[in-house]
């Protein structure tokens, strides 16, 4: 009788322990889902976009993947570290996953930096802070100079523990400096979106330093999506041959900034039709690329250059006087001539008595007059295309 009651008590106790463990496991899984569901969803959707996207250059795609995969592995290592934190016998693995978490966090920030500056020289040097971060964190296997665990298996940070946060903070600060330099003279939403994304990322890094969590991981992957959107929208506004802005961008900017435009330069390549017919379209394309580079080399932050047709270009100035505009016009004309090609140019200044359409028409009229003079003096046949 007594043994039967005792066995019933043991069975009930085991059943209660089992129910408690199931409840704890359920709570743990729910906590993981609640913490990481947004990150994993964004990573999934963004990965699909990257797999489908074909027009980005391979270099940019590689760095997007570097950030995305770093964030994905960071989620898994963070989950594994949390699991190991419940069992002191898993000290080695908890340390390993913690080191990997710190390394992947700074790697994801580095990938974001490479997205902003994909063609920078000496890019390998930027890996040095991350390698130092990895080496410092790895000291946790034999020292607590970076971090360690006390007698109760609680985590504590050592004297060099903040290196793991300083390195991604450095990358993010570098991103902000580059972004403000690169986008400060832009027209359009990206002038505000990209810097705000970087500031948001920096705030998330500070939140992780003082409050813990996965805020930085979330911020980095979200910023990656925004950078993708900005680059995609920029790609749709850009002429693939000359890398100047295209006709769509020209009409958009004329509509958005009509009252801010101070001057216009119209440009048209002379003899492109003859070049295409006699040598081939590859020669014509080379001429357009060369002219595009000549234009880009003299367009400063106060202007935007567009290719609006086959051999037609236009520059919109948002500030500048007549002398400065005429000087840029002459420099472009001379640069194209020195490159072995010819271009007709004309410019017009905006004033309160003229609409933007009237300014562009005046600029075009002067450009066509210059083109007529070129064919008159050269005696070449003008072939309409």
N, C-alpha and C positions, 0 to 999 in steps of 0.2 A: 504494500500500500504506500509506504513512505517512498520507496524507490520509484514507484509510478508517478507520484506527485512531483518528486525531484526531477524526473525526466521531462515531465510536462513543463515545469518551470524553466528548465534548460532550453527546451524547444521554443517556448514563448520568448525567452531572452534572445536566442539566436534569431528568431523571426523579427524581433524588435530591432536588433542590431542590423539585420539585413535591410529592414525598411528604412532605418536611419541612413545606412550607406547609400541606398538607392536615392533617398531624398537629397543627400549631399551631392551625389553624382549628378542628379537632375539639376540641382542649383548651380553646380559648377558649369555644366554644359550651357545652361541658360545664361549665366554670367558671360561665358565666352561669346555666345551668339550676340548678346546685347552689346558687348564691347567692340566686336570686330565686324559685325554684319555690314555696316556702312562701308568700311574700308574694303572688305572683300567684294562687295557689290560693285564699287567704283573700279576696283582692279579688274574685275571680270569684264565689265562694259568697255573699259578703256583698252583692254587687251584685244577685244574684238575689233575695235576701231583701228588699232595699230595693224592688225592682221589684214584688214580690208584696205587700208590706206596705201596707195601705190605711188603717189606723186611726191612724197617727201624724199629727200635725198637719203641714201643709206646711212650716212653718218648721223643725221638727226634721229632716224628711227632707232639706231643702236643705242643712243643715249636715253631715249624714251624708255626702251626696254630695260636698260640698266636700272633706272629709277623704279619702274613697275615691278620688276623681279626682286629688287632689293626690298621693297615694301611688302611683297608677298611672303618672302622668306622671313622677313622681320616679324610678321604676324605669327607664323608657325613657331619660330624660336621663342617668341614672347609667350605663346600658349604653353610650350614645353617647359619654359622656365617657371611659369606659374604652377604647373603641375608638380615639378620637382621641389618647389618651395614647401610642399606639404609633407615631405619625407626626408629627414636628415640623412638617411642612407644614400640619397641621391645627390650628395653635396658636389661631387665632381661634375655631374651632368648639369646641375644648376649653375655652377660656375662657367662651364663651357657655353651654355645657352645665353648667359648674361653677357659674356664677352662677344658672342656673335651678334647679340641684339645691339650692342653699342657700335660694333663695326658696321652692321647693315644700316643703322640709322644714319651714320655719317656718309655711307656709300650712296644712299638714296638722295641725300642732299647734294652730294658731288655730281650725281647723274643729272640733277636739275640744273646745276651750274653748267655742265657740258651742253645741255639743251640750249642755254642762252648763248654760249660761246663755242659752237661746235667745231670751228676751224682755227681755234687759238693755237699759236705756236707754243712748244714746250708744255703741252697739256699734261704730259706724264709727271711733271713737277707737282701738279696739284694733287696727285695721289700721296705725296709725302706726308702731309698732316694726317691723312687717314691711316697710313701704315704706322705712324707714331702712336695714334690712338689705339690701334690694335695691339701694339707691343706693350703699351702702358696697361691696358685692360688685362692683358694676358698674365701680368704679374700676380693676379688674384689666385693663380694656381699654387703659388708658394709664398705670397706676401699679402698684406692688407694695405699696401701703399695706395692702391687704386680703390678697392672695395673688399669687403670680407663679410663674415657672418659670426655673430657672437654665440655665447653658450646656449642661448635659446633658439638658435638657427635664424635669428633675425638679421636682415641685411643692414650694413652700415657702410658709409662712404669714407675712404681714406683721404690723405692729403692731395693725391693726384686724381681723385675721383671725378673732378669736374672737367678733366680733359675730354671725356666722352661727350660732354655737352659743348665745350669750347670749340671743338673741331667742326661739328655741323653748324654751330653759330657763326664761325668764321666763313664757311662756305655760303651761308645765307646772306651774311653781310656783304660778301663779295658779289653775290647775285644782285643785291639791291644797288650797289654802286654801278655795276655794269648796266643794269636796267635803266637807271636814271640817266646814264650817259647815252645809251642807245635809243631810248624812247622819249627823251625830253623834248626833242624837236619834231616829234611825230604829230600828225593830224589824225584824229579819230579816237575811238574808244580805247584802243590799246595803250594810248598814252597814260590812261588812268588805271586800266584793269591790271596790267602787269605789275606796276609798282605796288598797288594795293595788295595783290597776291603775295608779293615778297614780304611786305610788312606783316601781313597776316601770318605767314610762315614763321617769321622771326618771333612774333608774339607767342605762337604755339611752342616754339623752342623754349622760351622763357617759362611758359606754363609747365612744361615737362621738368625743367630744372627745379622749380620751387614747389610744384604740386604733384609731380609724377603723372603717369598715364601714357596714352598713345596719341596725344594731341599733335605732336610733330609729324608722326607717320600719316595721320589723317590730312594734315595741312599739305604735306609734300605731294601726296597722290592727288589731292584736289587741285593743287596748283599745277600739277602736270597736265591735268585735263584742260585747265584754263590756258596754259601755254600752247597746248595743242590747238585749241579753238582760235587763239590769236594768230598762230602760224598758218592755220588753215584759211582763215579769213584773209590774211595777208597774201597767201598763195593765190587765192581767187582774184585778187586785185593786181596781180603782177604779170607782166608779159614774160613768158618763159624763155624767149629768145634773147632779149636784151637785159632782162631783170629790172627794167624800169616799170613804173606803174602802167596799167593798161587803160583802155578806153572807158571801161566801166568805172574804174577808180576816178578817172578824169571827170566824168559826168557827176559822180557822187560828190566829189570835192567841190566842183563848181556850184552845186546845189547847196552844200553845207556851209561853204566859206566864201560865198560870192561877195559879201561886203568886206571881207578881210584881204582880198586879192589886190595887190598894189600894182602889179605889172604882169605882162604876158610876153613870152618869146615863142614865135612859131618857127619851126624848122622843117625842111623837106630835103631829102637826099636827091642830088642831081644825077641823072643817068642811071638810075637803078634798073629801069626796064631794059635798057641796052645791055647792062651787065648781066642780068638774068638770061637774056636771049642769046648772047654771044659766048659767055663763059659757062653759065649754069647757075642754078638757084643756090648752090652751095656758096658761090662767090657773092651772090646777093646777100645771103644770110651773114656772111663774114663782114660785108660792108655795114649792115645794120648793127651787128654786134659792136663793131669798131666805133661807129657813130654813137651808139648808146654809152660806151665807156667814156668817150670824149665828153659827152654831155654830163654824165655822172661825176666826172672829175672836177667840174667847175660849179656844180649845184651845191650850195651850202645849206645850212639848217633852216634858212628863211625861204626855201623854195622846194617844189616838188616837180619831178620830170616824168613825162608820160610818153609812151608810144601809142598814138591814137589811130594809126592806120598802117598800111604796108610800109611806106617810107616817110610817114608823117610823125613828127614829134612836137611836143609843146611843153613849155615850162611855165608854171604858175609861181609868182613871187608873192609872198605874204608881207614883205616889207622891202624897203630899198628905194633909192632915188634913181632918176633917169640916168645919171652918169654911171652908177654902179651896174645897172642892168645892161647898159650899152657896152660896158667893159666886159661883162661875162659873155655877152653875145659875140663880141670880137674874139675872145679867147677860145670859145667853142669853134667858131668858124676857122680860126687859124689851126687849131689842133686837128680838126678833120682834114684840112688841106695837107698838113704835115704827115698825116697817116695815109695819104695817097687817094683820098676821096674828095668829093665836093658837096657842099650843102648850101642851100638857100636859107637865109634867116631874115627875120623881121620882128620888131617888138613894138609894143604900145603900152603907155602908162594909163592907169585907171585914174579917174577923177569923179567928183560927185555929179557931174553933168552927163556921164556916160554909164550905160549899163554894162555888165560883164560881157554880154553878147556883142555889144558894140566894140568893146576893147579887143576882144578876140578877132572880130572881123577886120579891125584896123591892123592888127598884128599880121593876120593872114594876108591882107592886101599888100603890105610892105614886103612880106616874104615872097609872094608871087611876083612882085616887081623885081626883086633881087634875082629870082629864078629866070625871068625873061631876059634880064641883063646878062646873066651867065650864058645863056644859049645864044644871045646876040653877039657877044664878044668871042665866044669859042667857035661859033659857026657850026656847032654840033646840031644834029637833028633832034628836035624835042619830040620824044615818043610818049604819048599819053598812055597811062596804064590804068 
